[in-house]
Amino acid sequence: MKQIQIYNISQPSINPISARYCSSFFCRFKGLMLQQQLLPGFGLLLVEKRDSRIDTAIHMFFMRFDIATVWINSKFKVVDVQMARRWPPFYIPHSPACFILETSTQNFSDFTIGDLVAFKND
């Protein structure tokens, strides 16, 4: 699976997140389900074809840990950031997005709404 680096251009002092690029339906559906842990600085980037609120909603079924969730639109702007707890069934962004970064809760404060990000291949 493809690995990419996600840089927060608006906060250059923040270390990049190393994420698995996940664009297939099965990969997006499975996400981080049943995974034992997610280390700080790592994550999963779920990719949709267009900006949408409904298509970028995430579920938390079978999750063993909480995650920081960052929604990014097609202009690479952060449109929402939420701490996703493992028991609520789903989370939906406040604004349309086409990328969902699921990362460690320790990376929650690395992104704020309005930040610009860049993706680079490993």
C-alpha positions as CSV (number, residue, x, y, z in Angstrom):
1,M,0.0,0.0,0.0
2,K,1.2,3.5,-0.9
3,Q,2.7,5.6,1.9
4,I,2.6,9.4,1.8
5,Q,3.8,12.2,4.1
6,I,1.2,14.9,5.1
7,Y,2.7,18.3,5.9
8,N,0.9,21.1,7.7
9,I,2.1,24.1,5.6
10,S,0.4,26.5,8.0
11,Q,2.3,25.2,10.9
12,P,5.7,24.2,9.5
13,S,7.2,23.4,12.9
14,I,4.8,20.4,13.2
15,N,6.3,17.1,12.1
16,P,4.7,15.4,9.1
17,I,2.3,12.5,9.5
18,S,3.3,9.3,7.7
19,A,0.0,7.8,6.3
20,R,-1.1,4.9,4.3
21,Y,-3.0,6.1,1.2
22,C,-6.4,4.4,1.1
23,S,-8.6,5.0,-1.9
24,S,-10.4,1.6,-2.5
25,F,-13.8,1.0,-1.1
26,F,-12.7,-2.0,1.0
27,C,-9.7,-0.1,2.4
28,R,-11.9,2.9,3.3
29,F,-14.5,0.7,4.9
30,K,-12.0,-1.3,7.0
31,G,-10.0,1.8,8.0
32,L,-8.4,1.2,11.3
33,M,-11.0,-1.4,12.5
34,L,-9.5,-4.1,14.8
35,Q,-6.0,-2.6,14.7
36,Q,-4.3,-2.8,18.1
37,Q,-2.8,0.7,18.2
38,L,-1.8,3.7,16.2
39,L,1.5,5.3,17.0
40,P,2.0,9.1,17.1
41,G,3.1,10.5,13.7
42,F,1.3,7.8,11.8
43,G,-2.1,7.5,10.2
44,L,-4.4,6.5,7.4
45,L,-5.6,8.9,4.7
46,L,-9.0,7.9,3.3
47,V,-9.6,9.3,-0.2
48,E,-12.9,10.1,-1.8
49,K,-13.5,11.3,-5.4
50,R,-15.1,14.6,-4.5
51,D,-15.9,17.0,-1.6
52,S,-18.8,15.7,0.4
53,R,-20.1,15.6,4.0
54,I,-21.9,12.3,3.7
55,D,-19.2,10.4,1.8
56,T,-16.6,11.5,4.3
57,A,-18.5,10.4,7.4
58,I,-16.5,7.8,9.4
59,H,-17.8,5.0,11.6
60,M,-16.1,3.8,14.8
61,F,-17.4,0.2,14.9
62,F,-14.9,-2.3,16.1
63,M,-12.4,0.4,17.0
64,R,-10.1,-0.4,20.0
65,F,-8.8,3.2,20.5
66,D,-9.8,6.8,20.0
67,I,-8.4,8.7,17.0
68,A,-7.8,12.3,15.9
69,T,-9.7,12.9,12.6
70,V,-8.8,15.6,10.2
71,W,-11.1,16.4,7.2
72,I,-9.4,18.1,4.2
73,N,-11.1,19.4,1.1
74,S,-9.9,19.2,-2.5
75,K,-8.1,22.5,-2.1
76,F,-6.0,20.9,0.7
77,K,-7.6,23.0,3.4
78,V,-8.5,21.6,6.7
79,V,-12.3,21.9,7.1
80,D,-12.8,20.1,10.4
81,V,-10.9,18.4,13.2
82,Q,-12.6,16.1,15.7
83,M,-11.5,13.7,18.4
84,A,-13.3,10.5,17.4
85,R,-14.1,8.3,20.4
86,R,-14.4,4.5,19.9
87,W,-18.0,4.1,21.1
88,P,-20.1,6.7,19.2
89,P,-21.3,5.1,15.9
90,F,-20.1,7.8,13.4
91,Y,-18.7,11.2,12.9
92,I,-19.5,13.6,10.0
93,P,-17.5,16.7,9.1
94,H,-19.1,20.2,9.5
95,S,-18.0,21.1,5.9
96,P,-17.5,19.0,2.7
97,A,-14.1,17.2,2.4
98,C,-12.6,14.6,0.1
99,F,-9.7,13.4,2.4
100,I,-10.0,12.1,5.9
101,L,-6.8,11.7,8.0
102,E,-7.2,9.3,10.8
103,T,-4.2,9.7,13.2
104,S,-3.1,9.3,16.8
105,T,-4.9,11.4,19.4
106,Q,-1.4,12.8,20.3
107,N,-1.5,14.5,16.9
108,F,-4.9,16.2,17.5
109,S,-3.5,19.6,18.2
110,D,-1.3,19.5,15.0
111,F,-4.2,20.6,12.8
112,T,-6.7,23.4,13.1
113,I,-9.6,24.4,10.8
114,G,-8.2,26.6,8.0
115,D,-4.7,25.1,7.9
116,L,-3.3,24.2,4.5
117,V,-1.6,20.8,4.0
118,A,0.5,19.2,1.4
119,F,0.9,15.5,0.4
120,K,4.2,14.1,-0.7
121,N,5.0,10.5,-1.8
122,D,7.6,8.6,0.2
